[in-house]
Structure formats: structure tokens, C-alpha cells
């Protein structure tokens, strides 16, 4: 019985907030922005990707070469197993295992470094997008700008994503 009273009280309170919120929304100018779409369309993203790729190019190339060496030795092992002595097979297996261990020891730190750098750059981009959203909201006198992903429905006219991309592209 006590749970029933609480749920009725909660439902009543939620309904009153919903209806009062609806009347407030008509008085306010509200917009939505699709942050993911904005970030993907920014010209700065291409620059960031190329910068990070250049920064880690040597390490990535070394890992790719190591992958090729592992693959070559594995194929050689498969192909020539019938004509190789046991000693040669063991030596080749030792080479493959050594390459795999070296690859693993280099790949994980590289992945972590790449992830950290990408997160740093992503944070910069999100700050840039925030500035652009603030500028668009101020210039067009919006009272509230919501992320489109957290809104159940909005009219297409309420989406200011294109304006935010345009504004963010101007910011250096």
C-alpha cells in the first residue's frame, strides 16, 4: 500500500513537471545540435588525423614490418615443414615466437599512446565545438541548446548543427 501511494505521488509530481515544462518550452527558444555530426564534419578533424598519423608513423611502420615478418615465417613454416629438419623447424618456431613477443611488447604501448593522443585531440575539438555552440546560441538568441542524441523529438528547424560546423570551422 505504501509503495502504491509513493508511485501515485511520484507520477503526479512528474506529470505536473511535464506540463509546466511544456508551457515553458513555448516561451523559450530551444535548439538541438548533433555533436557527433558536427565533429565528423569539421575540417580540423582531417588535420588532427594526419598529425597523429605522422607523429606515430615510424612506430606503426615498424609494427607493420614485424607483422609481415611473422606472416612470412609462418607461411614458410607451413610450406616447408615437410622438407625441413626438426632442428630447422624448432629454430623457425623460435623466430616466430620471438617476433610475436616483440610485436606484443611494442603494439600495446603504441595503442595506449595513440589512444591518449586521440583523446587529447578529441578534448580540444569538443572545446572548440562548445565555443561554436555558445557563439551560435548567443548570436541567434537561443535560451537552451540540447544534444540531439538526448532528445526524443525535435523539428528539423531546431537543428543548428550546420551553423555550429560553420562557426567552428572559423575558429582556429
Residue pairs with C-beta under 8 A, 6 or more apart in sequence:
28 143
28 144
29 140
29 141
29 142
29 143
29 144
30 142
30 143
30 144
30 145
30 146
30 154
30 158
31 136
31 137
31 140
31 142
31 144
31 145
31 146
31 158
31 159
31 160
32 145
32 146
32 147
32 148
32 151
32 154
32 158
32 159
32 160
32 161
33 133
33 145
33 146
33 147
33 148
33 159
33 160
33 161
33 164
34 147
34 148
34 149
34 159
34 161
35 126
35 129
35 147
35 148
35 149
36 149
37 161
37 165
38 129
38 132
38 161
38 164
38 165
38 168
39 45
39 122
39 125
39 126
39 129
41 165
42 125
42 128
42 129
42 165
42 168
42 169
43 169
44 125
44 128
44 168
44 169
45 125
48 121
48 125
51 121
52 114
52 117
52 118
52 121
53 60
55 117
56 110
56 113
56 114
56 117
59 106
59 110
60 110
62 106
63 103
63 106
63 107
63 110
66 99
66 102
66 103
66 106
67 103
69 99
70 96
70 99
70 100
70 103
73 92
73 95
73 96
73 99
74 96
76 92
77 89
77 92
77 93
77 96
81 89
84 92
128 168
128 171
129 164
129 168
131 168
131 171
132 164
132 165
132 167
132 168
132 171
133 145
133 160
133 164
135 167
136 142
136 145
136 160
136 163
136 164
136 167
137 145
137 160
140 160
140 163
142 160
145 160
146 154
148 154
148 159
148 161
